[in-house]
Amino acid sequence: MTETLTSIAKVYRTLMVALLGAMMAILFAVMCVQVFFRYGLNNSLIWAEEVCRYLLIWVSFLACGVAYQRGEIAAMRILVEALPARAAALLTLIADAAILVLLGFLVIFGWRYAVFSGGQTMPAANFIWSDVFHGEGSANLSLFWVYVSIPISMTLLAVHIVLHTLSTLKALAGGTPPTSPSELGGEP
């Protein structure tokens, strides 16, 4: 079972890193094109800044799960490491529970905000649709697709926390110290 979870974690991490890398490459390319147009041709692209902002929102939120899995999110582990194994596991369970409650609120209210914002369209999408693709009318791409990044990413992060909680419960039962998220994720 542990080997299966480790394999799934590695595949997930590989796919997410590839997706995040592709999104960062697109963001970088759009920024470079914008700089060229603005300073080289003295004609700024109207939509570039907005597209970069939306990509950065998605990258920032999606990267949370990968960062947690790698153990790259700031954590105060001094107390956990100073406590005996069972007390450390219990403290880790309390911390994980508090994080899950917070993530639950972020998922619920992130979804509500995404739905609330869904009535607005992305101006950048309209510019790209009409100027680049010479489409007629509006692209009708909703801001929902930008803000849904919050509940999606927080749900993915919650899965990481739940897996860590299960590992910590196993450590508590066995009287061993809790593992860090990077140890659980099979980070080399």
N, C-alpha and C positions, 0 to 999 in steps of 0.2 A: 504494500500500500504506500509506504513512504517513498519507494523507488518510483512508483507511478506518479505521485505528486511532484517529485523532483523533476521527472521527465516533462510533465505538463508545465511546470514552472519554467523550465528551460525553453520550451517551445514558445510559451507565452512571451517570455522576455525577448527572445529572438525576433518574434513578429512585431512586438511593440517597439523595439529599438529600430527595426527596419522602417516601420511606419513613421516614427518620430524623426528618423534621419531623412526620410523622403519629404516630410512636411517642412523640416528645417532647410532642406535644399531648395524647395520651392520658395520659401520665405526669403532666403538669401538671393535667389535669382530675381525675384520681384523687386527686392530692394536695390540690387545692382542696376536693373533696367530703369528703375525710378531715378537713381542718381545720374545715370547717363542722360536720360531725357531732360532732367531738371538742369544739370550743369553743362552738359555737352550740347544739347539742342535748345536750351532755354525754353522748354515746353514741358511742364510737369504733367505726369499722368494723374488724373483726378482720382482714380480708384485704387492706386497702389498702396497708399498708407492704410486704407481701410482693410484691404485684403491681408496685409501684413499683421494688422491688429487682430483680425479673426484667427489667423493661423497661429499667432503667438498665444492667444487664449487657449486654443485646443492643445497646443504643444505643452503649455504650462500645466494644464490640468491632467492630461494623459500621462505625463512624465511622473506624476506623484506615485503611482503604483510601482513603476519600475524603480524609482528612487527608494521607496520603502523596501522593496524586495532586495535591493542591493545594500541596504543598511545605510543609505546616504542621507536620510532625513535626520535632522538634529534630534538627539535624545539625551536625556539625563540618566545615564546608566550607572552613575557612581553609587547610588544607594542600592540599586538592584545587585550590583557586584559585591557590595559590602555585606549584604545580608546572607544568612544561611539559605540553603537551596530552597526549602519549602516556603520560607517567608518571601524570598525573591520571586518565586513563581506566583505566590498569592498577590504580591504587589503588581507584578506584570499583568495578571488577570484583571485587577482593578483598573489599571491604566488602559488596557485593551477595551474593557467595557465602556469606560468613559469616552474613548475615541470612537467606538461604534455608535454611541448615542449621538455624539457630535456629527458623525458622518450621516446618520439617519436624518437629522435635521437638515443637513446640507442637501441630501438627496430630495427630500420632500419639498423644501423651499426653493431649491434649484430648479426642480421640475415645474413648480408653480410659476416661477419667474420666466422660465423658458416658454411656457404656455402663454403667460401674460404678454411677453414680447413678440409672440408669434404673429400678431396682427400687423407688425411693422415689417417692411421689406428692406433688404440691404441695398442702399444706394449704389454701392460698388458693383453689385450683380447687374443692376440696370445699366450702368455705364458700360460694363464689359459686354453685355448682351447686345446693346444697340451699337456701340462703337467698334468693338472687335469682331463680333459675329454678324453685324448688320441685321440683327433681329428687329422685328417690329413689336411695339408695345413694351410691356414691362416683363422682366425675367421672373417676377413674383417669387423670389427666393426669400423666405422668411428669416427673421432674426432668431427664430426658434432654433435653427440649426447651429447657431453660434452658442447660445446659452444652454442648450441641452448637453454641452460638454461638461457642465457642472455635475448633474446627477449621474451621467454615465461614468465619469472619472471617479466620483466618490463611491459609486457602487463597486467599481473595480478595486479601489483601495480597500473598501470594506471586505471584499473577498480575501485580500492579503491579510487583513487583521484577523478575520475569522480563522484562517489557516494557522496563523501564529497563535491564536487563542487555543486552538485544538492541540497544538504542539506543547503549549504551556500547561494545559490540563494533564497531558501525558507526563510531563516533567514533574508536576505537582504530585501525581499519583506514585511516581517512581522515586520521589525524593531527590531528583537531580535538578541542577540549576536550569532556568529557562534558556532557550536558545535565542540568539538574535535573529531578526528577520533575514539577514543575509545567509545565515547558516541553514535556515529552513528552505530558502529559495534555491539552494544548490549552487550558490555563487562560488566560482573557482577561487 
